[in-house]
Amino acid sequence: MAIYIDPPTWPGHGRMWSHLVSDASFDELHHFAAGIGTPQRAFERDHYDLPAERYGAAVRAGAVEIGSKELVRRLTAAGLRRPKHRPPPEV
């Protein structure tokens, strides 16, 4: 069980962004994000969007740095991937 973060290479709103995900549960992800001061509104379907200036704080708090493709692979393998074009799974 780990929290992962990809490099801040995603542009948007005049900033660069990373994605923060869990390979275990959304509860774990929400708990970690709250612990580093990330607002709930930054959560999008299956990840948190984290601005580049918060990247270091996430890594210092224990997020594992991995590439974007590996991040998606681990999220998918954990059964937590929620693509835009599909509804979230029934719980």
C-alpha positions as CSV (number, residue, x, y, z in Angstrom):
1,M,0.0,0.0,0.0
2,A,1.5,3.3,-1.1
3,I,0.8,6.7,-2.3
4,Y,2.3,7.7,-5.7
5,I,3.0,11.0,-7.4
6,D,4.1,11.6,-11.0
7,P,6.3,14.6,-12.0
8,P,4.6,18.0,-12.4
9,T,4.5,17.9,-16.2
10,W,0.7,18.5,-16.8
11,P,-0.1,22.1,-17.7
12,G,-3.2,23.9,-16.7
13,H,-4.4,27.3,-15.4
14,G,-0.9,28.8,-15.8
15,R,0.7,26.1,-13.6
16,M,2.2,22.6,-13.9
17,W,0.5,19.7,-12.1
18,S,1.2,16.3,-10.7
19,H,-1.3,13.5,-10.0
20,L,-1.4,11.9,-6.5
21,V,-2.9,8.4,-6.3
22,S,-3.2,5.4,-3.9
23,D,-2.7,1.7,-4.8
24,A,-4.9,0.6,-1.9
25,S,-8.0,2.8,-1.4
26,F,-9.5,6.2,-1.8
27,D,-9.7,6.5,2.0
28,E,-5.9,6.1,2.2
29,L,-5.5,8.7,-0.6
30,H,-7.9,11.2,1.1
31,H,-6.2,10.8,4.4
32,F,-2.7,11.4,2.9
33,A,-3.9,14.4,0.9
34,A,-5.6,16.0,3.9
35,G,-2.3,15.4,5.9
36,I,-0.4,17.6,3.4
37,G,-3.0,20.3,3.3
38,T,-4.6,19.4,-0.1
39,P,-8.2,20.6,-0.3
40,Q,-10.9,18.0,-1.2
41,R,-11.8,20.0,-4.3
42,A,-8.5,18.9,-5.8
43,F,-9.8,15.3,-6.0
44,E,-10.9,14.3,-9.5
45,R,-12.5,10.9,-10.0
46,D,-9.4,8.8,-8.9
47,H,-6.6,11.2,-8.1
48,Y,-5.7,14.5,-6.7
49,D,-4.3,17.2,-8.9
50,L,-1.3,18.7,-7.1
51,P,0.4,21.9,-8.2
52,A,4.2,21.7,-8.8
53,E,4.9,23.8,-5.7
54,R,3.3,21.1,-3.5
55,Y,5.3,18.2,-5.1
56,G,8.1,18.4,-2.6
57,A,5.8,18.4,0.4
58,A,4.1,15.2,-1.0
59,V,7.4,13.4,-1.4
60,R,8.6,14.5,2.0
61,A,5.4,13.1,3.5
62,G,6.1,9.7,1.8
63,A,4.6,9.8,-1.7
64,V,6.7,7.6,-4.0
65,E,7.9,9.3,-7.2
66,I,7.0,7.4,-10.4
67,G,6.4,8.2,-14.0
68,S,2.9,9.0,-15.3
69,K,2.5,5.7,-17.2
70,E,3.6,3.6,-14.2
71,L,1.2,5.7,-12.0
72,V,-1.8,4.8,-14.3
73,R,-0.7,1.2,-14.5
74,R,-0.6,0.9,-10.7
75,L,-3.9,2.7,-10.3
76,T,-5.5,0.4,-12.8
77,A,-4.0,-2.8,-11.2
78,A,-5.5,-1.7,-7.9
79,G,-8.9,-1.5,-9.4
80,L,-9.2,2.3,-8.6
81,R,-9.0,3.8,-12.1
82,R,-12.0,5.8,-13.0
83,P,-11.7,7.2,-16.6
84,K,-13.7,10.2,-17.6
85,H,-15.8,8.2,-20.2
86,R,-17.0,5.6,-17.7
87,P,-19.1,5.9,-14.6
88,P,-17.6,5.1,-11.2
89,P,-18.0,1.4,-10.1
90,E,-20.9,0.5,-7.9
91,V,-19.9,0.3,-4.2
